[in-house]
């Protein structure tokens, strides 16, 4: 009986611990990505410092993330030929394909709804930065005093990299289908299934411990 109680206690703590991890705090912000072949790579420099080459594809995704390893990638088409098909090459300029993903309703600030994801082809000077290309096709942009990109095409209207607690962070490989499921999920901030299960196990353990103590006491009488 003692061994069984120990195992149940361990299970309860594991359930509660996993529930706490699922509710880890994150930050609501625009992440910046470079396209490398068939995959997205988290950019190592900000858009105001990056100078893309002609033919590059870059992406932005608005989401709640704990860090770069947890950040959700841009969704949708990411092919330069299709994005810039209607923008012919010109001497003295370069073309940069941009994928703009405004995120999901679950990641949106209170009272706001994200625009639909879209792509754009910026034709800018050869020495232009990604920030220049972005301003050319997706203004107005908003930055904070530390030059952190806060809004693209006016979204969101307020806030910039603020901390968001008690949220399940999206994964870096989140697919459009999974994101749609997250949009329809309960967002009332209630306890997770793992936490409820952990509490239930603890309650059962308490009852079992009390019953065992009474049984031993009665046997001693």
C-alpha positions, 0 to 999 in steps of 0.5 A: 500500500505504501509503495502504491501511495508513493507512485500516486504522489509522483504521478500527481506532482508530474501532472501538476508540474506539466500544467505549470509548464504549459501555462508559462509566461510569454511575450507578444511581439513581431518575430523576424525570419529569413527563408533558407531554402524550404525552411524558416530560420529565426533572424539573427539581426533586426530588420533595421540592420539586415540588408537583404539581397535581390531575390531574398524572402523574409517573414514576420509573425505576430504571436505570443512566444517565450523565446526564439526557440518557441516562436511561431513561424510565418504561415502561407506561401514563401516562394519568391517567384510567386510573390514577386511575379507581378513586380518586374526587375529593374536596374538600380533596385532590388526585389525582396519578397515579404511574408506577413503573418498577423497571427491568430485571434488567441494571440491578439491584444484585447479588443483587436482582431488580426488581419489576414496573412498576406505577402508583398514584393518590395522594390527598393534601393540596393542598399535598403534594409529589411525595415526599408522594404517593409515600410515600402509595402506594409506601413504604417510601422511603429517602433518603441524607443529601443527601435523594437518593431511594434506594429506592421500595417498599424497592427497592433494599435498599441503595446510592444513586446509586453509580457503575457502570463498564463498562456500556452505558447505556440510552437515553432512548427505550428501549422495553419491547421493547428493554429486554427484549432488554437483560435477555437480553444477556450481562452478564459484562462481556466485551469488546464486539464493536467492541473485538474487531474493533479488536484483530483489525484491529490484528493484521492491520495488524501482520502486513501491515507486517511482510510489507511490510518483509520484501518491501522488504528482499528486493527490496533484496538 
